Amino acid sequence: MPGIDSLTHPETAWLVRAVPALLAALITMTATFIFRQPLMQFLARFDRSRSPAVCDPALVWRPALLGTNTALLLAGGAATLSSLVLGWIGSIWFALVAAPVVAALVVRIGFAVSQSRYNRHLERELTPAIGRLSALLSGGLGLRTALERVLTDMGDGPLRDEWRWLLRQQGTPLADGSIATLRQVIAALAAQTSASRHATLLNHLAVAADQPQDLQARRCAAAYAALQVSERRREEALTELAQMRYSGLAVGGAGCLMALYLIATQWERVRIAYSTPLGMVFAVIVTLALLAPMIGGFLFSQVEDVDY
């Protein structure tokens, strides 16, 4: 049987391969639009399921990491783009099956990136806020009053949102008929906050919440001093591990550039090699191998030091 190139002009043969790709993208885009409401409900439930369970619904804290509309746009865009690419190099059925998997992976990565950015922002605000809180407690103020005073001087950000929720939930009626105490709210927030340093500090404050004011001041001052030492250790470790990150970027970038050069100069051979089902599997393996040095460089250069 004659091939595609013998039935069409060579300069228009790409149009035949473009039909399944565009059809797969159109089907994916249409399905995303039709089922957008169930998808948004699923994404909202997925966001809620990521929060640790607490004993009372009134003490549930859920930060705004990635909006439902943004997550839906990420999922729809990733599914459409992946179905277009896979429909071009493979079959339309494989593109339609793989598109939801790619969309779920992209949404998961989106939540992880948003949470990482949220934690970094919160921890940048944590040390100066604790210093201010320690000074106010040493001046004789109570814990709640000192927290309110710190919030008045704090700019908008994750830490302010969490501490405002903490103060707002104190006195909230609980399911058992009791009233939420400051210690209960601090302990609930410690169990739910995604920043490990903040969780450690909140556990200290939860223990000190029912203690006399002078003990609260000493505990907070000790936590502030230890946090400063921990921050210095972390900065020193990040400086030393920066070379690992730069090496991973250099090695991975060189491999990606060579792969792009081969794709640009030998596109037909690349398409034939990776358009079969087995070739697609090896395409994923090769892509992961090229990205592994960069991913490893970033992962191994991260430092988590909450020993304070």
C-alpha positions as CSV (number, residue, x, y, z in Angstrom):
1,M,0.0,0.0,0.0
2,P,1.4,3.4,-0.9
3,G,2.4,5.6,2.0
4,I,1.2,9.0,2.9
5,D,4.1,10.7,1.2
6,S,3.3,9.0,-2.1
7,L,-0.4,10.1,-1.9
8,T,0.3,13.7,-1.1
9,H,2.7,16.3,-2.0
10,P,5.7,16.3,0.3
11,E,5.2,20.0,1.3
12,T,1.6,19.2,2.5
13,A,2.2,15.8,4.1
14,W,2.3,17.5,7.5
15,L,-1.3,18.4,7.2
16,V,-2.3,14.7,7.3
17,R,-0.4,14.3,10.6
18,A,-1.9,17.5,11.9
19,V,-5.5,16.3,11.6
20,P,-5.4,13.7,14.5
21,A,-3.4,16.1,16.6
22,L,-5.9,18.9,16.2
23,L,-8.9,16.6,16.6
24,A,-7.4,15.3,19.9
25,A,-6.8,18.8,21.1
26,L,-10.4,19.8,20.1
27,I,-11.9,16.8,21.9
28,T,-9.9,17.5,25.0
29,M,-10.8,21.2,25.1
30,T,-14.5,20.5,24.5
31,A,-14.6,17.8,27.3
32,T,-12.9,20.2,29.7
33,F,-15.5,22.9,28.9
34,I,-18.4,20.6,29.2
35,F,-17.3,19.0,32.5
36,R,-15.8,22.1,34.0
37,Q,-18.3,22.2,36.9
38,P,-17.6,18.6,38.1
39,L,-13.8,19.2,37.5
40,M,-13.9,22.4,39.7
41,Q,-15.8,20.4,42.4
42,F,-13.2,17.7,42.2
43,L,-10.3,20.1,42.4
44,A,-11.9,21.9,45.4
45,R,-12.3,18.5,47.2
46,F,-8.7,17.7,46.3
47,D,-7.5,20.9,47.9
48,R,-9.6,20.2,51.0
49,S,-8.2,16.7,51.3
50,R,-4.7,18.0,51.5
51,S,-5.4,19.6,54.9
52,P,-4.7,17.5,57.9
53,A,-7.8,16.4,59.9
54,V,-8.4,18.1,63.2
55,C,-10.7,17.2,66.0
56,D,-13.2,20.0,65.4
57,P,-14.5,21.6,62.2
58,A,-14.4,25.1,63.7
59,L,-10.6,24.7,64.0
60,V,-9.9,23.8,60.3
61,W,-7.4,26.2,58.6
62,R,-7.1,26.1,54.9
63,P,-4.7,28.6,53.2
64,A,-5.4,29.8,49.7
65,L,-2.6,28.1,47.8
66,L,-3.9,27.6,44.2
67,G,-7.4,28.8,43.3
68,T,-9.9,26.4,41.8
69,N,-10.1,28.4,38.6
70,T,-6.3,28.6,38.2
71,A,-6.1,24.8,38.8
72,L,-8.8,24.2,36.2
73,L,-6.9,26.4,33.7
74,L,-3.7,24.5,34.4
75,A,-5.4,21.1,33.9
76,G,-7.2,22.2,30.8
77,G,-4.2,23.8,29.2
78,A,-1.9,20.8,30.1
79,A,-4.4,18.3,28.7
80,T,-5.0,20.2,25.5
81,L,-1.3,20.8,24.8
82,S,-0.3,17.2,25.6
83,S,-3.1,15.8,23.4
84,L,-1.9,18.0,20.6
85,V,1.7,16.9,20.9
86,L,0.9,13.2,21.4
87,G,-1.7,13.3,18.6
88,W,1.0,14.7,16.3
89,I,3.7,12.1,17.1
90,G,1.5,9.2,18.0
91,S,-2.2,8.2,17.7
92,I,-5.3,10.1,18.7
93,W,-6.4,7.4,21.1
94,F,-3.1,7.4,23.0
95,A,-3.3,11.2,23.2
96,L,-6.8,11.1,24.6
97,V,-5.8,8.5,27.2
98,A,-2.6,10.3,28.3
99,A,-4.1,13.8,28.5
100,P,-5.9,13.3,31.8
101,V,-2.7,11.8,33.3
102,V,-0.7,14.8,32.2
103,A,-3.3,17.2,33.5
104,A,-3.4,15.5,36.9
105,L,0.4,15.6,37.1
106,V,0.6,19.3,36.2
107,V,-2.1,20.2,38.8
108,R,-0.2,18.3,41.4
109,I,3.0,20.1,40.5
110,G,1.1,23.4,40.6
111,F,-0.1,22.8,44.1
112,A,3.4,21.7,45.2
113,V,5.0,24.8,43.7
114,S,2.3,27.1,45.3
115,Q,2.9,25.5,48.7
116,S,6.6,25.8,48.4
117,R,6.3,29.5,47.5
118,Y,3.8,30.0,50.4
119,N,6.2,28.4,52.9
120,R,9.2,30.4,51.8
121,H,7.2,33.6,52.1
122,L,6.0,32.7,55.5
123,E,9.4,31.7,56.9
124,R,10.9,34.9,55.6
125,E,8.4,36.8,57.8
126,L,8.7,34.5,60.8
127,T,12.1,35.6,62.4
128,P,11.3,39.3,62.6
129,A,7.8,38.6,63.8
130,I,9.0,36.4,66.6
131,G,11.6,39.1,67.5
132,R,8.8,41.6,67.8
133,L,6.6,39.2,69.8
134,S,9.5,38.4,72.2
135,A,10.1,42.1,72.8
136,L,6.4,42.8,73.5
137,L,6.2,39.8,75.9
138,S,9.3,40.9,77.7
139,G,7.6,44.3,78.1
140,G,4.8,42.7,80.1
141,L,2.1,42.2,77.5
142,G,0.0,39.1,77.4
143,L,0.3,36.6,74.6
144,R,-2.9,37.6,72.8
145,T,-2.3,41.3,73.2
146,A,1.2,40.9,71.9
147,L,0.0,38.9,68.9
148,E,-2.5,41.7,68.1
149,R,0.2,44.3,68.4
150,V,2.5,42.4,66.1
151,L,-0.3,42.0,63.5
152,T,-0.9,45.8,63.4
153,D,2.7,46.3,62.2
154,M,2.9,43.3,59.9
155,G,2.3,43.6,56.1
156,D,0.0,41.3,54.2
157,G,1.3,37.8,53.8
158,P,0.9,34.1,54.8
159,L,2.1,34.6,58.4
160,R,-0.4,37.5,59.0
161,D,-3.2,35.4,57.5
162,E,-2.5,32.5,59.8
163,W,-2.1,34.6,63.0
164,R,-5.2,36.6,62.2
165,W,-7.1,33.3,61.9
166,L,-5.6,32.2,65.2
167,L,-6.9,35.2,67.0
168,R,-10.2,35.1,65.3
169,Q,-10.9,31.5,66.2
170,Q,-10.2,32.0,69.9
171,G,-13.6,31.8,71.6
172,T,-15.3,30.0,68.7
173,P,-17.9,27.5,69.9
174,L,-16.8,23.9,69.3
175,A,-18.8,20.8,68.5
176,D,-18.7,19.5,72.1
177,G,-20.3,22.8,73.4
178,S,-17.1,24.2,74.8
179,I,-15.3,27.4,73.7
180,A,-12.0,27.3,71.8
181,T,-9.1,28.4,74.0
182,L,-6.0,30.1,72.7
183,R,-3.9,27.0,73.4
184,Q,-6.4,24.8,71.4
185,V,-6.3,27.1,68.4
186,I,-2.5,27.4,68.4
187,A,-2.2,23.6,68.6
188,A,-4.7,23.2,65.8
189,L,-2.8,25.6,63.6
190,A,0.5,23.9,64.4
191,A,-1.0,20.6,63.1
192,Q,-2.2,22.2,59.9
193,T,0.4,24.8,58.8
194,S,2.6,23.6,56.0
195,A,5.7,25.5,57.1
196,S,7.8,23.2,59.4
197,R,9.5,26.0,61.3
198,H,6.2,27.7,62.0
199,A,4.7,24.4,63.2
200,T,7.7,24.0,65.6
201,L,7.3,27.5,67.0
202,L,3.5,27.1,67.4
203,N,4.0,23.9,69.4
204,H,6.2,25.9,71.8
205,L,3.6,28.7,72.0
206,A,0.8,26.1,72.6
207,V,2.7,24.8,75.7
208,A,3.4,28.4,76.9
209,A,-0.2,29.6,76.4
210,D,-1.4,28.5,79.8
211,Q,1.7,29.4,81.6
212,P,2.5,32.6,83.5
213,Q,3.4,35.7,81.5
214,D,7.1,35.6,82.5
215,L,7.5,32.0,81.4
216,Q,5.8,32.9,78.1
217,A,8.3,35.8,77.6
218,R,11.3,33.5,78.4
219,R,10.1,30.8,76.1
220,C,9.5,33.2,73.2
221,A,12.9,34.8,73.8
222,A,14.6,31.4,73.7
223,A,12.8,30.4,70.5
224,Y,13.8,33.7,68.9
225,A,17.5,33.2,69.8
226,A,17.4,29.6,68.6
227,L,15.6,30.6,65.4
228,Q,18.3,33.2,64.6
229,V,21.1,30.6,65.1
230,S,19.1,28.1,62.9
231,E,18.7,30.7,60.2
232,R,22.4,31.4,60.1
233,R,23.2,27.6,59.8
234,R,20.6,27.3,57.0
235,E,22.2,30.2,55.1
236,E,25.6,28.7,55.4
237,A,24.4,25.3,54.2
238,L,22.6,26.9,51.3
239,T,25.8,28.7,50.3
240,E,27.8,25.5,50.3
241,L,25.1,23.5,48.4
242,A,24.7,26.2,45.7
243,Q,27.5,24.6,43.7
244,M,25.4,21.3,43.5
245,R,22.5,23.2,42.1
246,Y,24.6,25.1,39.5
247,S,26.3,21.8,38.5
248,G,22.9,20.2,38.0
249,L,21.7,23.1,35.8
250,A,24.9,23.0,33.7
251,V,24.8,19.2,33.1
252,G,21.1,19.1,32.5
253,G,21.1,22.2,30.3
254,A,23.9,20.8,28.1
255,G,21.9,17.6,27.6
256,C,18.7,19.4,26.8
257,L,20.5,21.7,24.3
258,M,22.0,18.6,22.5
259,A,18.6,17.0,22.4
260,L,17.0,20.1,20.9
261,Y,19.8,20.3,18.3
262,L,19.1,16.7,17.3
263,I,15.4,17.3,17.1
264,A,15.9,20.4,14.9
265,T,18.4,18.7,12.5
266,Q,17.0,15.1,12.5
267,W,13.3,15.7,13.1
268,E,12.0,13.0,10.8
269,R,14.2,10.3,12.4
270,V,13.2,11.4,15.8
271,R,9.6,11.3,14.9
272,I,9.9,7.8,13.5
273,A,11.9,6.6,16.5
274,Y,9.5,7.9,19.1
275,S,6.1,7.6,17.4
276,T,5.7,3.9,18.2
277,P,4.3,2.7,21.5
278,L,7.7,1.4,22.7
279,G,9.3,4.6,21.4
280,M,7.0,6.7,23.5
281,V,8.0,4.8,26.6
282,F,11.7,5.5,25.8
283,A,10.8,9.1,25.0
284,V,9.6,9.5,28.6
285,I,12.7,7.7,29.9
286,V,15.1,9.9,27.9
287,T,13.2,13.1,29.0
288,L,13.5,12.1,32.6
289,A,17.2,11.3,32.2
290,L,17.8,14.8,30.7
291,L,15.9,16.5,33.5
292,A,17.3,14.4,36.3
293,P,20.5,16.5,36.9
294,M,18.5,19.7,37.2
295,I,15.8,18.2,39.4
296,G,18.4,16.5,41.6
297,G,20.4,19.7,41.9
298,F,17.4,21.6,43.2
299,L,16.3,18.8,45.5
300,F,19.6,18.1,47.1
301,S,20.4,21.8,47.5
302,Q,17.4,22.3,49.8
303,V,17.9,22.7,53.5
304,E,15.4,22.1,56.2
305,D,16.6,23.0,59.7
306,V,13.9,23.2,62.3
307,D,16.1,22.2,65.3
308,Y,15.4,25.2,67.5
